Amino acid sequence: MAMNNESLGGWDFVYGFIRDWMGVGYVPRAVGIEEEIGLKEKSLGVALPASVREWLAFGKSSKQLAGHFEFRDGLPAVEYLEELKAYSILLQAEGDLHWAIREADMGQEDPPVYAHYLNYDVTPCAFSEGVLFAASVSALALDYMLTYMSFAGGAFTVRRSVAGASLAELSNALGAVKRFGHLEIIRARDVVAFGSELRRNWHHDCVTVGFRTRGAFKAAPAHVQKLRGSAFVQMMPK
């Protein structure tokens, strides 16, 4: 798939963001994780892609990011979904969404991730065939982390249809847009802005702007500050 990242390169980007943005001495591999992954592969009877192994390690090690980020839906776990011919790598806390990898893609180092939603319109309820949600497992990791990150300076989200809210327009104030899998990201010193090019991804039709420190919003360019007035979601400090 054209949007996939190489496994190590993709995770280097994720860990680089953690290091540069959060400023924590993060150790990616928690003690005992290799043994746990080996046991999981044995129970499943399949070798997990390199990036899925890293995803499990990321979940196990994520306690180091306390105060910045935590898994809202519980730690990642791999489960084979027979009816979907896919391997779930995370189940939403409500139990109505699997983020999963298709069995046919398990040979890729950093395979794409599909969202399988529970369909309540059929009896009995069943999970859908899935829609492309993330270009790769490493891109899902950064996407999920950005979505549930605690921004010390707050964050707001605006529709892309709002005048001046496109990432191209924001780049004039914040810097170049970088692409990581399905994500489009602008990372300035104390400001990050991001969205997605995938139609079924939760960031597709909007742009979120987050601030690293409590004073970062007031120090942001006037164009960025003005957009806050059009936000449909905002979590800003008082």
The 8 nearest C-alpha neighbors of each residue, nearest first, counted from 0:
[[1, 2, 3, 111, 134, 110, 135, 4],
 [2, 0, 3, 4, 134, 180, 111, 135],
 [1, 3, 180, 0, 134, 4, 181, 135],
 [4, 2, 135, 134, 1, 0, 180, 109],
 [5, 3, 9, 6, 180, 2, 109, 8],
 [4, 6, 8, 7, 9, 109, 3, 108],
 [7, 5, 109, 9, 8, 50, 108, 4],
 [8, 6, 10, 9, 5, 11, 50, 4],
 [7, 9, 11, 5, 6, 10, 12, 4],
 [10, 8, 6, 12, 7, 4, 11, 137],
 [9, 11, 13, 12, 7, 8, 137, 14],
 [10, 12, 8, 14, 9, 13, 15, 7],
 [11, 13, 15, 10, 9, 14, 16, 8],
 [14, 12, 10, 16, 15, 11, 141, 17],
 [13, 15, 17, 11, 16, 12, 10, 18],
 [16, 14, 12, 18, 13, 17, 11, 19],
 [15, 17, 19, 13, 14, 18, 20, 12],
 [18, 16, 14, 21, 15, 20, 19, 13],
 [17, 19, 22, 15, 16, 21, 23, 20],
 [18, 20, 16, 22, 17, 21, 15, 23],
 [21, 19, 17, 16, 22, 18, 211, 189],
 [22, 20, 17, 23, 18, 19, 67, 16],
 [21, 23, 18, 19, 20, 24, 17, 25],
 [24, 22, 25, 21, 18, 17, 64, 63],
 [25, 23, 26, 22, 18, 63, 17, 21],
 [24, 26, 23, 27, 63, 18, 17, 64],
 [25, 27, 28, 24, 29, 60, 63, 23],
 [28, 26, 60, 57, 25, 29, 56, 14],
 [27, 29, 56, 26, 60, 30, 32, 57],
 [28, 30, 60, 32, 59, 31, 27, 56],
 [31, 29, 32, 28, 33, 60, 59, 34],
 [30, 32, 34, 33, 29, 35, 28, 36],
 [31, 33, 35, 34, 30, 29, 36, 56],
 [34, 32, 36, 35, 31, 37, 30, 56],
 [33, 35, 37, 32, 36, 31, 38, 39],
 [36, 34, 32, 38, 37, 33, 39, 31],
 [35, 37, 39, 33, 38, 34, 32, 40],
 [38, 36, 34, 40, 39, 35, 33, 41],
 [37, 39, 41, 35, 36, 40, 42, 34],
 [38, 40, 36, 42, 41, 37, 43, 35],
 [41, 39, 43, 37, 38, 45, 42, 46],
 [40, 42, 38, 44, 39, 43, 37, 45],
 [41, 43, 39, 40, 44, 38, 45, 37],
 [44, 42, 40, 45, 41, 39, 79, 78],
 [45, 43, 41, 42, 40, 46, 39, 47],
 [44, 46, 43, 40, 47, 41, 42, 39],
 [47, 45, 40, 48, 44, 41, 43, 105],
 [46, 48, 51, 45, 52, 49, 40, 105],
 [49, 47, 108, 51, 50, 105, 107, 52],
 [50, 48, 52, 108, 51, 53, 47, 6],
 [49, 51, 53, 109, 52, 48, 6, 108],
 [52, 50, 54, 48, 53, 49, 47, 55],
 [53, 51, 49, 55, 50, 54, 56, 47],
 [52, 54, 50, 56, 51, 55, 57, 49],
 [55, 53, 51, 57, 56, 52, 50, 58],
 [56, 54, 58, 52, 57, 53, 75, 51],
 [55, 57, 53, 59, 58, 54, 28, 60],
 [58, 56, 54, 60, 55, 59, 61, 53],
 [57, 59, 55, 61, 56, 74, 60, 75],
 [58, 60, 56, 57, 61, 29, 55, 74],
 [61, 59, 29, 57, 58, 62, 27, 56],
 [60, 62, 58, 63, 64, 59, 57, 69],
 [63, 61, 64, 65, 60, 69, 59, 58],
 [62, 64, 61, 65, 60, 25, 26, 23],
 [63, 65, 62, 61, 67, 68, 66, 69],
 [66, 64, 67, 62, 63, 68, 69, 61],
 [65, 67, 68, 64, 149, 69, 148, 63],
 [68, 66, 149, 65, 64, 148, 21, 150],
 [69, 67, 148, 64, 65, 149, 66, 147],
 [68, 70, 71, 65, 61, 64, 62, 147],
 [71, 69, 72, 73, 74, 68, 147, 58],
 [70, 72, 73, 69, 147, 92, 91, 74],
 [73, 71, 92, 91, 70, 74, 90, 89],
 [72, 74, 70, 71, 75, 92, 91, 90],
 [73, 75, 58, 70, 76, 72, 59, 89],
 [76, 74, 89, 58, 88, 55, 73, 77],
 [75, 77, 88, 89, 74, 78, 55, 87],
 [76, 78, 88, 87, 86, 79, 75, 89],
 [79, 77, 87, 86, 80, 76, 88, 43],
 [78, 80, 86, 81, 85, 87, 77, 43],
 [81, 79, 85, 83, 82, 86, 84, 78],
 [80, 82, 84, 83, 79, 85, 86, 78],
 [83, 81, 80, 84, 85, 126, 79, 125],
 [82, 84, 85, 80, 81, 128, 126, 101],
 [85, 83, 81, 102, 82, 80, 101, 86],
 [84, 86, 101, 102, 83, 80, 100, 79],
 [87, 85, 79, 100, 99, 78, 80, 101],
 [86, 88, 99, 78, 77, 98, 89, 97],
 [87, 89, 77, 76, 99, 75, 98, 86],
 [90, 88, 75, 98, 87, 76, 97, 91],
 [91, 89, 97, 96, 94, 92, 98, 72],
 [90, 92, 72, 96, 94, 93, 97, 95],
 [93, 91, 72, 94, 90, 73, 71, 95],
 [94, 92, 91, 95, 96, 90, 72, 97],
 [93, 95, 91, 92, 96, 90, 97, 117],
 [94, 96, 117, 93, 116, 91, 97, 90],
 [97, 95, 116, 91, 115, 90, 94, 117],
 [98, 96, 90, 115, 99, 87, 114, 89],
 [99, 97, 114, 89, 87, 113, 88, 112],
 [98, 100, 87, 86, 113, 88, 112, 97],
 [101, 99, 86, 112, 85, 113, 102, 87],
 [100, 102, 85, 103, 104, 86, 84, 99],
 [101, 103, 85, 104, 105, 84, 100, 86],
 [102, 104, 101, 105, 106, 85, 84, 100],
 [105, 103, 101, 102, 106, 107, 110, 100],
 [106, 104, 102, 107, 103, 48, 101, 110],
 [105, 107, 104, 48, 108, 103, 110, 47],
 [106, 108, 110, 105, 109, 104, 48, 49],
 [107, 109, 48, 49, 6, 50, 110, 106],
 [110, 108, 50, 6, 135, 107, 136, 5],
 [109, 111, 135, 107, 104, 108, 136, 112],
 [112, 110, 135, 134, 133, 136, 100, 113],
 [111, 113, 133, 100, 99, 132, 135, 131],
 [114, 112, 131, 132, 130, 99, 129, 98],
 [113, 115, 98, 129, 130, 132, 97, 116],
 [116, 114, 129, 97, 127, 96, 126, 128],
 [117, 115, 96, 126, 127, 95, 118, 114],
 [116, 118, 126, 95, 125, 96, 127, 119],
 [117, 119, 125, 120, 124, 126, 116, 127],
 [118, 120, 124, 121, 117, 125, 122, 123],
 [121, 119, 118, 122, 124, 123, 125, 117],
 [120, 122, 124, 119, 123, 118, 125, 117],
 [123, 121, 124, 120, 119, 125, 118, 126],
 [122, 124, 121, 125, 119, 120, 118, 126],
 [125, 123, 119, 122, 121, 118, 117, 120],
 [126, 124, 118, 117, 123, 127, 121, 119],
 [125, 127, 117, 116, 118, 115, 128, 124],
 [128, 126, 115, 129, 116, 117, 118, 125],
 [129, 127, 115, 83, 126, 130, 116, 114],
 [128, 130, 115, 114, 127, 113, 131, 116],
 [131, 129, 113, 114, 132, 199, 115, 128],
 [130, 132, 113, 133, 112, 114, 199, 129],
 [131, 133, 200, 113, 114, 112, 199, 130],
 [134, 132, 112, 135, 139, 111, 131, 181],
 [133, 135, 111, 180, 181, 3, 2, 138],
 [136, 134, 111, 110, 138, 109, 137, 133],
 [135, 137, 139, 138, 109, 110, 50, 111],
 [138, 136, 140, 139, 135, 9, 10, 50],
 [137, 139, 135, 141, 140, 136, 180, 142],
 [140, 138, 142, 136, 137, 133, 141, 143],
 [141, 139, 137, 143, 138, 142, 144, 136],
 [140, 142, 144, 138, 143, 139, 13, 145],
 [143, 141, 139, 145, 140, 144, 138, 146],
 [144, 142, 146, 140, 145, 141, 139, 147],
 [143, 145, 141, 146, 147, 142, 148, 140],
 [146, 144, 148, 142, 143, 147, 141, 68],
 [147, 145, 143, 144, 148, 142, 141, 202],
 [148, 146, 144, 145, 143, 68, 149, 71],
 [147, 149, 68, 145, 144, 67, 146, 150],
 [148, 150, 67, 68, 151, 147, 66, 153],
 [149, 151, 153, 152, 211, 210, 148, 209],
 [152, 150, 212, 211, 153, 213, 149, 210],
 [213, 151, 153, 212, 210, 211, 150, 215],
 [154, 152, 235, 150, 234, 151, 210, 236],
 [153, 155, 209, 234, 208, 233, 235, 210],
 [156, 154, 233, 208, 232, 207, 230, 234],
 [155, 157, 207, 232, 230, 206, 231, 233],
 [158, 156, 230, 206, 205, 231, 229, 159],
 [159, 157, 205, 160, 161, 204, 206, 156],
 [158, 160, 205, 164, 161, 165, 204, 206],
 [159, 161, 158, 162, 164, 165, 204, 205],
 [162, 160, 159, 164, 158, 163, 157, 229],
 [163, 161, 164, 160, 159, 165, 226, 158],
 [162, 164, 168, 165, 161, 169, 226, 222],
 [165, 163, 159, 161, 162, 166, 168, 169],
 [166, 164, 168, 167, 159, 163, 169, 206],
 [165, 167, 169, 168, 170, 164, 176, 206],
 [166, 168, 170, 165, 169, 176, 171, 164],
 [169, 167, 165, 166, 170, 171, 163, 164],
 [170, 168, 166, 171, 172, 167, 173, 165],
 [169, 171, 174, 173, 167, 172, 175, 168],
 [172, 170, 169, 168, 173, 174, 167, 175],
 [171, 173, 170, 169, 174, 220, 222, 168],
 [174, 172, 170, 187, 171, 169, 185, 175],
 [175, 173, 170, 171, 172, 185, 187, 176],
 [174, 176, 170, 185, 177, 173, 171, 186],
 [175, 177, 185, 184, 170, 183, 174, 178],
 [178, 176, 184, 183, 185, 175, 179, 182],
 [177, 179, 183, 182, 184, 180, 176, 181],
 [180, 178, 182, 181, 183, 138, 177, 184],
 [179, 181, 134, 2, 182, 138, 3, 178],
 [180, 182, 134, 195, 196, 179, 133, 197],
 [183, 181, 195, 179, 180, 178, 194, 184],
 [182, 184, 178, 194, 193, 177, 195, 176],
 [185, 183, 193, 177, 176, 192, 178, 182],
 [186, 184, 176, 192, 191, 175, 177, 193],
 [185, 187, 191, 190, 184, 192, 188, 174],
 [186, 188, 190, 189, 173, 191, 185, 174],
 [189, 187, 190, 186, 191, 20, 211, 173],
 [188, 190, 211, 187, 210, 215, 212, 191],
 [191, 189, 210, 187, 209, 188, 186, 211],
 [190, 192, 186, 209, 185, 208, 187, 210],
 [193, 191, 208, 185, 207, 184, 209, 186],
 [194, 192, 184, 183, 207, 206, 185, 191],
 [193, 195, 206, 202, 183, 182, 203, 205],
 [196, 194, 182, 203, 202, 197, 181, 183],
 [195, 197, 181, 203, 198, 182, 194, 183],
 [198, 196, 200, 195, 199, 203, 181, 132],
 [197, 199, 203, 200, 196, 204, 195, 201],
 [200, 198, 197, 132, 201, 131, 130, 203],
 [199, 201, 132, 197, 203, 202, 198, 195],
 [200, 202, 203, 199, 195, 204, 132, 198],
 [203, 201, 194, 195, 200, 205, 204, 206],
 [204, 202, 195, 200, 198, 201, 196, 205],
 [205, 203, 159, 202, 158, 206, 195, 194],
 [206, 204, 158, 159, 157, 202, 203, 194],
 [205, 207, 194, 157, 156, 193, 159, 158],
 [208, 206, 156, 192, 193, 155, 157, 209],
 [207, 209, 192, 154, 155, 191, 156, 206],
 [210, 208, 154, 191, 190, 153, 150, 192],
 [211, 209, 152, 190, 153, 215, 189, 212],
 [210, 212, 189, 152, 151, 150, 190, 215],
 [213, 211, 152, 151, 215, 214, 210, 189],
 [152, 214, 212, 215, 151, 211, 216, 236],
 [213, 215, 212, 216, 217, 218, 152, 210],
 [214, 216, 218, 212, 217, 213, 210, 189],
 [217, 215, 219, 218, 214, 210, 152, 224],
 [218, 216, 219, 215, 214, 224, 220, 213],
 [217, 219, 215, 216, 214, 220, 221, 224],
 [220, 218, 216, 217, 215, 223, 221, 224],
 [221, 219, 222, 223, 172, 224, 218, 173],
 [220, 222, 224, 223, 225, 219, 172, 218],
 [221, 223, 225, 220, 224, 226, 172, 169],
 [224, 222, 226, 221, 225, 220, 219, 227],
 [225, 223, 221, 226, 222, 227, 220, 219],
 [224, 226, 222, 227, 223, 228, 221, 229],
 [227, 225, 228, 223, 224, 229, 222, 230],
 [226, 228, 230, 229, 225, 224, 155, 223],
 [227, 229, 226, 230, 225, 224, 231, 157],
 [230, 228, 227, 226, 157, 231, 161, 225],
 [231, 229, 157, 227, 156, 232, 228, 155],
 [232, 230, 157, 156, 229, 233, 158, 155],
 [233, 231, 156, 230, 155, 234, 157, 154],
 [234, 232, 155, 154, 235, 156, 230, 231],
 [233, 235, 153, 154, 155, 236, 232, 150],
 [234, 236, 153, 154, 233, 237, 152, 155],
 [237, 235, 153, 152, 234, 213, 151, 154],
 [236, 235, 234, 153, 213, 152, 214, 151]]
